[in-house]
Amino acid sequence: MATDKELSSFLEGVERKAFKQAVYAVRKDEAALDIVQDAMIKLAEKYGDKPAAELPMLFQRILQNTIHDYFRREKVRGTWVSLFSGMGNDLEDADNFDLLETYEAEEGTQAAESSADKVERDQVLAAIEEEIQKLPARQREAFLMRYWQDMDVAETAAAMGCSEGSVKTHCSRATHALAQALRAKGITL
């Protein structure tokens, strides 16, 4: 266990080297300072209780991950800036520019969906939820764990306290009952 003094001493000793390393990686002094500060804070908060001998390797890994995180954020920022800059925003029209007026939703996404389609989708989802509520408790539990929480058969069996075969049976019965009830309402998926 590193004492506060050992941790503080370690951080003082590594600060300049870490800053240089970050500057070489990101080529911006301000960003490098932020990266080093974030890495030091993460080390102190999460690993301050580790032995002093482990601190150099832990700090190096944290510093590298923080640098990678910086590049990921920059990539996302760059994507959004280039997306918005390509929407025909002239400098003289900057006051009258409205992103929502120029944005065209990608075909096949919910944003491109018509109001009638949205209403229909909401009605179908409500009907499905209603029919799920009508299922016997064990069938509903198995169905929701498997298909809505995306758990596998073994995880579902462990959570329900039953065999994997029982989970499969409950799921099969639930899907057949749901399909039959939805077909009766005129809904085919």
N, CA and C of each residue as an Amber inpcrd file, in Angstrom:
protein
   567
   0.8350000  -1.1820000   0.0000000   0.0000000   0.0000000   0.0000000
   0.8800000   1.2460000   0.0000000   0.6740000   2.0700000  -0.9820000
   1.4290000   3.3190000  -1.0660000   0.8250000   4.3300000  -0.1130000
   1.6790000   5.0290000   0.5890000   1.1970000   6.0800000   1.4780000
   0.8990000   7.3140000   0.6410000   0.2190000   8.2720000   1.2460000
  -0.0730000   9.5120000   0.5290000   1.2140000  10.1970000   0.0850000
   2.2280000  10.1380000   0.9400000   3.5110000  10.7660000   0.6200000
   4.1730000  10.0550000  -0.5730000   4.1310000   8.7230000  -0.5900000
   4.7090000   7.9760000  -1.7090000   3.9710000   8.2740000  -3.0110000
   2.6550000   8.3250000  -2.9390000   1.8610000   8.6360000  -4.1290000
   2.1700000  10.0360000  -4.6310000   2.2100000  10.9900000  -3.7260000
   2.5080000  12.3760000  -4.0870000   3.9050000  12.4920000  -4.6820000
   4.8560000  11.8220000  -4.0690000   6.2330000  11.8420000  -4.5520000
   6.3170000  11.2140000  -5.9510000   5.6340000  10.1120000  -6.1430000
   5.6200000   9.4620000  -7.4490000   5.0490000  10.3960000  -8.5160000
   3.9260000  11.0330000  -8.2210000   3.2890000  11.9190000  -9.1940000
   4.1700000  13.1220000  -9.5180000   4.8550000  13.6660000  -8.5250000
   5.7760000  14.7820000  -8.7780000   6.9170000  14.3430000  -9.6900000
   7.4180000  13.1530000  -9.4550000   8.5350000  12.6630000 -10.2500000
   8.1840000  12.3130000 -11.6840000   6.9640000  11.9280000 -11.9230000
   6.5620000  11.4620000 -13.2490000   5.8890000  12.5640000 -14.0710000
   5.5690000  13.6630000 -13.4530000   4.7780000  14.7120000 -14.1030000
   5.4080000  15.2260000 -15.3970000   6.6790000  15.6120000 -15.3630000
   7.3310000  16.1910000 -16.5560000   7.4350000  15.1690000 -17.6930000
   7.8340000  13.9540000 -17.3490000   7.9630000  12.9190000 -18.3820000
   6.6060000  12.6120000 -19.0130000   5.5790000  12.5410000 -18.1800000
   4.2400000  12.2570000 -18.6880000   3.7620000  13.3900000 -19.5890000
   4.0610000  14.6220000 -19.1920000   3.6610000  15.7690000 -20.0130000
   4.3350000  15.7070000 -21.3780000   5.6390000  15.4480000 -21.3910000
   6.3610000  15.3490000 -22.6670000   5.7900000  14.2300000 -23.5290000
   5.5110000  13.1110000 -22.9040000   4.9460000  11.9760000 -23.6290000
   3.6020000  12.3530000 -24.2430000   2.7700000  13.0330000 -23.4800000
   1.4550000  13.4380000 -23.9790000   1.5840000  14.4900000 -25.0730000
   2.5200000  15.4360000 -24.9260000   2.7260000  16.4640000 -25.9620000
   3.1720000  15.8200000 -27.2630000   4.0830000  14.8620000 -27.1780000
   4.5250000  14.1780000 -28.3920000   3.3670000  13.4450000 -29.0650000
   2.4540000  12.9290000 -28.2680000   1.3290000  12.1660000 -28.8200000
   0.2750000  13.0670000 -29.4330000  -0.1220000  14.1320000 -28.7190000
  -1.2590000  14.9370000 -29.1830000  -0.8610000  16.2570000 -29.8390000
   0.3950000  16.6880000 -29.6340000   0.9460000  17.9000000 -30.2480000
   0.2170000  19.1820000 -29.8460000  -0.3930000  19.1820000 -28.6810000
  -1.0560000  20.3780000 -28.1550000  -0.7600000  20.4490000 -26.6650000
  -0.1300000  21.5540000 -26.2300000   0.2400000  21.6810000 -24.8230000
  -0.9580000  21.6320000 -23.8940000  -2.0210000  22.3580000 -24.2550000
  -3.1980000  22.4130000 -23.3740000  -3.8360000  21.0400000 -23.2280000
  -3.9640000  20.3440000 -24.3370000  -4.5580000  19.0030000 -24.2980000
  -3.6680000  18.0490000 -23.5140000  -2.3510000  18.1770000 -23.6830000
  -1.4210000  17.3100000 -22.9590000  -1.5240000  17.5470000 -21.4540000
  -1.6480000  18.8010000 -21.0430000  -1.8190000  19.1000000 -19.6150000
  -3.0870000  18.4500000 -19.0730000  -4.1750000  18.5510000 -19.8250000
  -5.4410000  17.9320000 -19.4010000  -5.3060000  16.4170000 -19.2980000
  -4.6340000  15.8240000 -20.2570000  -4.4580000  14.3710000 -20.2720000
  -3.6660000  13.9170000 -19.0530000  -2.5540000  14.6060000 -18.7710000
  -1.7260000  14.2280000 -17.6250000  -2.5010000  14.4150000 -16.3270000
  -3.2210000  15.5230000 -16.2260000  -4.0060000  15.7690000 -15.0150000
  -5.0720000  14.6790000 -14.8350000  -5.7740000  14.3440000 -15.8960000
  -6.7840000  13.2860000 -15.8180000  -6.1590000  11.9520000 -15.4100000
  -5.0140000  11.6260000 -15.9830000  -4.3460000  10.3640000 -15.6590000
  -3.9190000  10.3390000 -14.1950000  -3.4130000  11.4530000 -13.7040000
  -2.9900000  11.5150000 -12.2950000  -4.1830000  11.3680000 -11.3570000
  -5.2680000  12.0110000 -11.7040000  -6.4780000  11.9150000 -10.8750000
  -7.0050000  10.4880000 -10.8670000  -7.0400000   9.8540000 -12.0360000
  -7.5120000   8.4670000 -12.1070000  -6.6310000   7.5400000 -11.2800000
  -5.3110000   7.7430000 -11.3490000  -4.4050000   6.9120000 -10.5720000
  -4.6650000   7.0930000  -9.0810000  -4.7750000   8.3390000  -8.6550000
  -4.9710000   8.6150000  -7.2280000  -6.3130000   8.0800000  -6.7360000
  -7.3660000   8.2570000  -7.5390000  -8.7000000   7.8350000  -7.1100000
  -8.8700000   6.3180000  -7.1100000  -8.3940000   5.6730000  -8.1580000
  -8.6910000   4.2580000  -8.3340000  -7.5840000   3.3220000  -7.8460000
  -6.3490000   3.7850000  -7.8660000  -5.2380000   2.8870000  -7.5590000
  -4.3020000   3.4370000  -6.4940000  -4.7130000   4.4480000  -5.7620000
  -3.8820000   5.0310000  -4.7180000  -3.5540000   4.0610000  -3.6010000
  -4.3280000   2.9960000  -3.4750000  -4.1080000   2.0180000  -2.4150000
  -3.1860000   0.8730000  -2.8500000  -2.6840000   0.9090000  -4.0720000
  -1.7940000  -0.1470000  -4.5630000  -0.3770000   0.0720000  -4.0200000
   0.4330000  -0.9760000  -4.0080000   1.8270000  -0.8210000  -3.5680000
   2.5780000   0.1660000  -4.4600000   3.5310000   0.8750000  -3.8610000
   4.2810000   1.9090000  -4.5880000   4.9990000   1.3350000  -5.8010000
   5.4290000   0.0890000  -5.7320000   6.1480000  -0.5290000  -6.8520000
   5.2600000  -0.7090000  -8.0790000   3.9530000  -0.7960000  -7.9040000
   3.0320000  -0.9950000  -9.0280000   2.6050000   0.3190000  -9.6770000
   2.8410000   1.4390000  -9.0250000   2.3590000   2.7270000  -9.5310000
   2.9010000   3.0980000 -10.9180000   4.2050000   2.9030000 -11.2070000
   4.6950000   3.3040000 -12.5380000   3.9740000   2.5940000 -13.6900000
   3.7840000   1.2890000 -13.5750000   3.1090000   0.5610000 -14.6570000
   1.6350000   0.9430000 -14.7530000   0.9870000   1.0820000 -13.6140000
  -0.4150000   1.4900000 -13.6160000  -0.5710000   2.8680000 -14.2390000
   0.3090000   3.8030000 -13.8370000   0.1950000   5.1600000 -14.3710000
   0.4300000   5.1720000 -15.8820000   1.4100000   4.4090000 -16.3350000
   1.6990000   4.3690000 -17.7740000   0.4900000   3.8620000 -18.5650000
  -0.1760000   2.8190000 -18.0640000  -1.3460000   2.2740000 -18.7380000
  -2.4800000   3.2980000 -18.7270000  -2.6850000   3.9600000 -17.5940000
  -3.7440000   4.9760000 -17.4940000  -3.4540000   6.1280000 -18.4440000
  -2.1840000   6.5580000 -18.4980000  -1.8070000   7.6590000 -19.3910000
  -2.0630000   7.2830000 -20.8500000  -1.6780000   6.0750000 -21.2370000
  -1.9130000   5.6410000 -22.6170000  -3.4050000   5.5680000 -22.9300000
  -4.1940000   5.0480000 -22.0040000  -5.6450000   4.9800000 -22.2300000
  -6.2630000   6.3660000 -22.3100000  -5.7770000   7.3020000 -21.5150000
  -6.2930000   8.6660000 -21.5470000  -5.9430000   9.3350000 -22.8730000
  -4.7570000   9.0710000 -23.3910000  -4.3710000   9.6010000 -24.7110000
  -5.2690000   9.0050000 -25.7890000  -5.5280000   7.7100000 -25.7240000
  -6.4340000   7.0700000 -26.6960000  -7.8370000   7.6600000 -26.6000000
  -8.2930000   7.8930000 -25.3840000  -9.6160000   8.5110000 -25.1910000
  -9.6660000   9.8960000 -25.8230000  -8.5840000  10.6480000 -25.7040000
  -8.5130000  11.9820000 -26.3090000  -8.7030000  11.8770000 -27.8280000
  -7.9930000  10.9520000 -28.4590000  -8.1100000  10.8010000 -29.9030000
  -9.5080000  10.3410000 -30.3170000 -10.1230000   9.4880000 -29.5090000
 -11.4980000   9.0730000 -29.8170000 -12.4420000  10.2620000 -29.7710000
 -12.3170000  11.0770000 -28.7300000 -13.1770000  12.2650000 -28.6130000
 -12.9430000  13.2290000 -29.7720000 -11.6850000  13.4160000 -30.1420000
 -11.3670000  14.3140000 -31.2550000 -11.9630000  13.7940000 -32.5610000
 -11.9330000  12.4930000 -32.7440000 -12.5040000  11.9090000 -33.9540000
 -14.0090000  12.1650000 -34.0060000 -14.6890000  11.9920000 -32.8880000
 -16.1270000  12.2430000 -32.8320000 -16.4150000  13.7200000 -33.0710000
 -15.6470000  14.5910000 -32.4230000 -15.8370000  16.0360000 -32.6310000
 -15.6270000  16.4000000 -34.0910000 -14.5810000  15.8340000 -34.6930000
 -14.2950000  16.1110000 -36.0970000 -15.4170000  15.6520000 -37.0090000
 -16.0130000  14.5280000 -36.6830000 -17.1250000  14.0150000 -37.4780000
 -18.3000000  14.9740000 -37.4180000 -18.6420000  15.4430000 -36.2220000
 -19.7750000  16.3520000 -36.0840000 -19.5000000  17.7080000 -36.7220000
 -18.2860000  18.2090000 -36.5650000 -17.9530000  19.4980000 -37.1670000
 -18.0430000  19.4060000 -38.6810000 -17.4950000  18.3350000 -39.2660000
 -17.5540000  18.2150000 -40.7250000 -18.9820000  17.9740000 -41.1960000
 -19.7770000  17.2530000 -40.4020000 -21.1700000  17.0180000 -40.7670000
 -21.9440000  18.3290000 -40.8100000 -21.7950000  19.1330000 -39.7620000
 -22.5460000  20.3880000 -39.6880000 -21.9870000  21.4450000 -40.6300000
 -20.6920000  21.4260000 -40.8980000 -20.1180000  22.4370000 -41.7760000
 -20.5170000  22.2030000 -43.2280000 -20.8880000  20.9860000 -43.5790000
 -21.2690000  20.6890000 -44.9440000 -22.7440000  20.8860000 -45.2320000
 -23.4470000  21.5930000 -44.3770000 -24.8820000  21.7490000 -44.5490000
 -25.2640000  23.0880000 -45.1660000 -24.3400000  23.6880000 -45.8850000
 -24.6820000  24.9030000 -46.6160000 -24.8250000  26.1380000 -45.7490000
 -24.0870000  26.2430000 -44.7140000 -24.1750000  27.3890000 -43.8240000
 -23.1850000  28.4550000 -44.2820000 -23.6600000  29.4550000 -45.0070000
 -22.8110000  30.5630000 -45.4370000 -22.6710000  31.5500000 -44.2930000
 -21.5590000  32.2950000 -44.2920000 -21.3220000  33.2360000 -43.2030000
 -22.3840000  34.3200000 -43.1410000 -22.8470000  34.7990000 -44.3040000
 -23.8580000  35.8690000 -44.2660000 -25.2300000  35.3690000 -43.8170000
 -25.4710000  34.0520000 -43.9340000 -26.7510000  33.4810000 -43.5040000
 -26.6740000  32.8590000 -42.1110000 -25.5970000  33.1030000 -41.3950000
 -25.3870000  32.4440000 -40.1040000 -26.5080000  32.7440000 -39.1210000
 -27.0710000  33.9390000 -39.1590000 -28.1360000  34.2890000 -38.2200000
 -29.4450000  33.5910000 -38.5600000 -29.6600000  33.2540000 -39.8230000
 -30.9070000  32.6400000 -40.2570000 -30.8000000  31.1290000 -40.4270000
 -29.6510000  30.5670000 -40.1200000 -29.4230000  29.1350000 -40.3280000
 -30.1680000  28.3160000 -39.2800000 -30.9110000  27.3110000 -39.7440000
 -31.6030000  26.3910000 -38.8410000 -31.2610000  24.9750000 -39.2760000
 -30.5650000  24.2700000 -38.4240000 -30.1140000  22.9190000 -38.7360000
 -31.2760000  22.0060000 -39.0900000 -32.3840000  22.1300000 -38.3830000
 -33.5210000  21.2440000 -38.6170000 -34.1320000  21.4490000 -39.9970000
 -34.0210000  22.6450000 -40.5330000 -34.5620000  22.8980000 -41.8680000
 -33.6870000  22.2850000 -42.9580000 -32.3860000  22.1480000 -42.7140000
 -31.4870000  21.6360000 -43.7400000 -31.1650000  20.1700000 -43.5830000
 -31.4870000  19.6170000 -42.4440000 -31.1600000  18.2230000 -42.1690000
 -32.1490000  17.2990000 -42.8550000 -31.6350000  16.3300000 -43.6020000
 -32.4760000  15.3060000 -44.2080000 -32.1450000  13.9850000 -43.5490000
 -33.1610000  13.3560000 -43.0270000 -32.9580000  12.0900000 -42.3240000
 -32.5970000  10.9910000 -43.3080000 -31.7760000  10.0770000 -42.8490000
 -31.3580000   8.9470000 -43.6640000 -32.5340000   7.9860000 -43.8400000
 -32.7180000   7.5300000 -45.0450000 -33.8170000   6.6170000 -45.3680000
 -33.7320000   5.3570000 -44.5270000 -34.8600000   4.9270000 -43.9880000
 -34.9180000   3.7100000 -43.1910000 -34.6930000   3.9290000 -41.7030000
 -34.4290000   5.1640000 -41.2810000 -34.2470000   5.4450000 -39.8580000
 -35.5460000   5.9750000 -39.2760000 -35.6350000   6.0110000 -37.9500000
 -36.8350000   6.5280000 -37.3010000 -37.0390000   8.0020000 -37.6210000
 -35.9590000   8.7520000 -37.8360000 -36.0750000  10.1770000 -38.1480000
 -36.7700000  10.3920000 -39.4950000 -36.6110000   9.4450000 -40.4220000
 -37.2220000   9.5750000 -41.7400000 -38.6350000   9.0070000 -41.7760000
 -39.0750000   8.4250000 -40.6860000 -40.3730000   7.7740000 -40.6070000
 -41.5040000   8.8180000 -40.5890000 -42.5760000   8.5310000 -41.2900000
 -43.7060000   9.4520000 -41.3040000 -44.4690000   9.3760000 -39.9850000
 -45.2900000  10.3650000 -39.7290000 -46.0840000  10.3850000 -38.4980000
 -47.0180000   9.1840000 -38.4310000 -47.6150000   8.8210000 -39.5620000
 -48.5260000   7.6680000 -39.5890000 -47.7740000   6.3870000 -39.2360000
 -46.5460000   6.2450000 -39.7530000 -45.7450000   5.0650000 -39.4380000
 -45.3920000   5.0190000 -37.9540000 -45.0890000   6.1830000 -37.3870000
 -44.7590000   6.2460000 -35.9620000 -45.9530000   5.8360000 -35.1140000
 -47.1240000   6.3370000 -35.4710000 -48.3350000   5.9880000 -34.7260000
 -48.5990000   4.4900000 -34.8380000 -48.4620000   3.9510000 -36.0450000
 -48.6950000   2.5250000 -36.2460000 -47.7030000   1.6890000 -35.4470000
 -46.4300000   2.0920000 -35.4600000 -45.4030000   1.3690000 -34.7050000
 -45.7120000   1.4120000 -33.2090000 -46.1140000   2.5720000 -32.7080000
 -46.4590000   2.7040000 -31.2890000 -47.6500000   1.8180000 -30.9220000
 -48.6270000   1.7160000 -31.8180000 -49.7960000   0.8730000 -31.5580000
 -49.4100000  -0.6010000 -31.5290000 -48.5350000  -1.0040000 -32.4280000
 -48.0860000  -2.3970000 -32.4560000 -47.3060000  -2.7170000 -31.1820000
 -46.4260000  -1.8170000 -30.7720000 -45.6570000  -2.0350000 -29.5470000
 -46.5740000  -2.1130000 -28.3280000 -47.5880000  -1.2790000 -28.2950000
 -48.5470000  -1.3230000 -27.1770000 -49.2840000  -2.6560000 -27.1620000
 -49.6660000  -3.1470000 -28.3350000 -50.3560000  -4.4430000 -28.4200000
 -49.4280000  -5.5700000 -27.9600000 -48.1790000  -5.5140000 -28.3480000
 -47.2140000  -6.5430000 -27.9320000 -47.0480000  -6.5120000 -26.4180000
 -46.8880000  -5.3290000 -25.8630000 -46.7270000  -5.2100000 -24.4040000
 -47.9640000  -5.7240000 -23.6710000 -49.1340000  -5.4270000 -24.2260000
 -50.3810000  -5.9030000 -23.6120000 -50.4300000  -7.4260000 -23.6020000
 -50.0690000  -8.0460000 -24.7030000 -50.0890000  -9.5050000 -24.7940000
 -49.0130000 -10.1390000 -23.9110000 -47.8740000  -9.4800000 -23.7780000
 -46.8270000 -10.0010000 -22.8950000 -47.3260000 -10.0220000 -21.4530000
 -48.0700000  -9.0040000 -21.0710000 -48.6150000  -8.9420000 -19.7100000
 -49.6050000 -10.0820000 -19.4490000 -50.2440000 -10.5780000 -20.4830000
 -51.2250000 -11.6640000 -20.3350000 -50.5810000 -13.0390000 -20.2090000
 -49.2920000 -13.1630000 -20.5300000 -48.6130000 -14.4560000 -20.4440000
 -48.5270000 -14.9180000 -18.9920000 -48.5060000 -16.2330000 -18.7700000
 -48.2540000 -16.7360000 -17.4120000 -46.9000000 -16.2070000 -16.9170000
 -46.7590000 -16.0570000 -15.6150000 -45.5880000 -15.4000000 -15.0220000
 -44.2650000 -16.0240000 -15.4740000 -44.1370000 -17.3370000 -15.4370000
 -42.8780000 -17.9810000 -15.7970000 -42.5560000 -17.8130000 -17.2840000
 -43.5800000 -17.8950000 -18.1390000 -43.3610000 -17.6790000 -19.5660000
 -42.9120000 -16.2360000 -19.8280000 -43.6010000 -15.2990000 -19.1840000
 -43.2580000 -13.8850000 -19.3500000 -41.8300000 -13.6320000 -18.8790000
 -41.4860000 -14.1970000 -17.7220000 -40.1460000 -14.0120000 -17.1640000
 -39.0820000 -14.5650000 -18.1220000 -39.2800000 -15.7680000 -18.6060000
 -38.3150000 -16.3840000 -19.5240000 -38.2210000 -15.6000000 -20.8280000
 -39.3660000 -15.2100000 -21.3740000 -39.4020000 -14.4720000 -22.6350000
 -38.6490000 -13.1450000 -22.5200000 -38.9260000 -12.3990000 -21.4660000
 -38.2900000 -11.0910000 -21.2950000 -36.7900000 -11.2150000 -21.0660000
 -36.3810000 -12.1960000 -20.2800000 -34.9440000 -12.3660000 -20.0540000
 -34.2160000 -12.7600000 -21.3310000 -34.8000000 -13.6800000 -22.0640000
 -34.1320000 -14.1800000 -23.2720000 -34.1250000 -13.1710000 -24.4100000
 -35.2870000 -12.5650000 -24.6860000 -35.4040000 -11.7800000 -25.9070000
 -35.3400000 -10.2700000 -25.7070000 -35.6040000  -9.7850000 -24.5350000
 -35.5430000  -8.3390000 -24.3170000 -34.3060000  -7.9470000 -23.5360000
 -33.8460000  -8.8300000 -22.6440000 -32.6220000  -8.5370000 -21.9080000
 -31.4260000  -9.2380000 -22.5360000 -31.6690000 -10.0070000 -23.5880000
 -30.6280000 -10.6550000 -24.3800000 -29.7330000 -11.5830000 -23.5580000
 -30.3330000 -12.2860000 -22.5980000 -29.5920000 -13.2610000 -21.7930000
 -29.6070000 -14.5970000 -22.5310000 -28.5520000 -15.3870000 -22.3510000
 -28.5710000 -16.7000000 -22.9910000 -29.3660000 -17.6840000 -22.1260000
 -29.5340000 -18.8970000 -22.6280000 -30.3670000 -19.8970000 -21.9530000
 -29.8150000 -20.2170000 -20.5700000 -28.4980000 -20.3780000 -20.4560000
 -27.8940000 -20.7250000 -19.1690000 -28.0770000 -19.6080000 -18.1440000
 -27.8780000 -18.3760000 -18.5670000 -28.0640000 -17.2360000 -17.6570000
 -29.5180000 -17.1400000 -17.2040000 -30.4350000 -17.3310000 -18.1300000
 -31.8590000 -17.2680000 -17.8070000 -32.2340000 -18.3780000 -16.8350000
 -31.7390000 -19.5820000 -17.0870000 -32.0300000 -20.7130000 -16.1960000
 -31.5070000 -20.4370000 -14.7970000 -30.2930000 -19.9030000 -14.6970000
 -29.7200000 -19.5920000 -13.3860000 -30.5420000 -18.5230000 -12.6760000
 -30.9660000 -17.4980000 -13.4130000 -31.7480000 -16.4100000 -12.8100000
 -33.1290000 -16.8820000 -12.3690000 -33.7110000 -17.8030000 -13.1420000
 -35.0560000 -18.2870000 -12.8250000 -35.0280000 -19.4590000 -11.8450000
 -33.8710000 -20.0590000 -11.6320000 -33.7690000 -21.1990000 -10.7390000
 -34.4150000 -22.4500000 -11.3100000 -34.2260000 -22.6730000 -12.6040000
 -34.7940000 -23.8530000 -13.2520000 -33.7910000 -24.4030000 -14.2560000
 -34.1540000 -25.4810000 -14.9300000 -33.2500000 -26.0770000 -15.9080000
 -33.3000000 -25.3070000 -17.2270000 -32.2880000 -25.5300000 -18.0520000
 -32.2530000 -24.8970000 -19.3690000 -33.4090000 -25.3850000 -20.2390000
 -33.7740000 -26.6390000 -20.0860000 -34.9060000 -27.1880000 -20.8330000
 -36.2020000 -26.4710000 -20.4820000 -36.3780000 -26.1510000 -19.2010000
 -37.5740000 -25.4150000 -18.7830000 -37.6090000 -24.0320000 -19.4120000
 -36.4490000 -23.3830000 -19.4710000 -36.3730000 -22.0540000 -20.0910000
 -36.7890000 -22.1450000 -21.5510000 -36.2770000 -23.1350000 -22.2510000
 -36.6150000 -23.3060000 -23.6700000 -38.1110000 -23.5590000 -23.8470000
 -38.6730000 -24.3840000 -22.9620000 -40.1050000 -24.6800000 -23.0360000
 -40.9300000 -23.4180000 -22.7860000 -40.5910000 -22.6770000 -21.7260000
 -41.3160000 -21.4400000 -21.4130000 -41.2250000 -20.4440000 -22.5680000
 -40.0470000 -20.3090000 -23.1560000 -39.8660000 -19.3650000 -24.2700000
 -40.6600000 -19.7990000 -25.4990000 -40.6300000 -21.0750000 -25.7830000
 -41.3720000 -21.5890000 -26.9350000 -42.8630000 -21.3450000 -26.7650000
 -43.3810000 -21.6630000 -25.6070000 -44.8070000 -21.4520000 -25.3470000
 -45.1640000 -19.9660000 -25.4110000 -44.2850000 -19.1300000 -24.8670000
 -44.5430000 -17.6860000 -24.8770000 -44.5680000 -17.1390000 -26.3010000
 -43.5990000 -17.5320000 -27.1240000 -43.5670000 -17.0120000 -28.4970000
 -44.7570000 -17.5040000 -29.3070000 -45.1640000 -18.7600000 -29.0980000
 -46.3450000 -19.2720000 -29.8110000 -47.6110000 -18.5420000 -29.3680000
 -47.7470000 -18.3210000 -28.0680000 -48.9330000 -17.6200000 -27.5570000
 -48.9690000 -16.1790000 -28.0510000 -47.8110000 -15.5190000 -28.0630000
 -47.7560000 -14.1350000 -28.5500000 -48.0800000 -14.0570000 -30.0420000
 -47.4990000 -14.9630000 -30.8050000 -47.7490000 -14.9650000 -32.2500000
 -49.2340000 -15.1760000 -32.5460000 -49.8550000 -16.1070000 -31.8280000
 -51.2680000 -16.3890000 -32.0390000 -52.1290000 -15.1890000 -31.6370000
 -51.8310000 -14.5770000 -30.5020000 -52.6160000 -13.4250000 -30.0400000
 -52.4570000 -12.2360000 -30.9850000 -51.2570000 -12.0170000 -31.4830000
 -51.0270000 -10.8780000 -32.3750000 -51.6640000 -11.1260000 -33.7500000
 -51.5990000 -12.3620000 -34.2220000 -52.2720000 -12.6870000 -35.4810000
 -53.7720000 -12.4550000 -35.3790000 -54.3420000 -12.7640000 -34.2220000
 -55.7720000 -12.5650000 -34.0030000 -56.1290000 -11.0790000 -34.0630000
 -55.1490000 -10.2270000 -33.7260000 -55.3710000  -8.7680000 -33.7800000
 -54.9960000  -8.1980000 -35.1550000 -54.5600000  -9.0610000 -36.0540000
 -54.2130000  -8.6060000 -37.3940000 -52.7900000  -8.1020000 -37.5140000
 -51.9680000  -8.4370000 -36.5450000 -50.5640000  -7.9770000 -36.5630000
 -49.6860000  -9.1430000 -36.9490000 -48.9300000  -8.9610000 -38.0310000
 -47.9650000  -9.9820000 -38.4340000 -46.6010000  -9.3040000 -38.4620000
 -45.6540000  -9.9560000 -37.8310000 -44.3080000  -9.3690000 -37.7430000
 -43.3350000 -10.0750000 -38.6240000
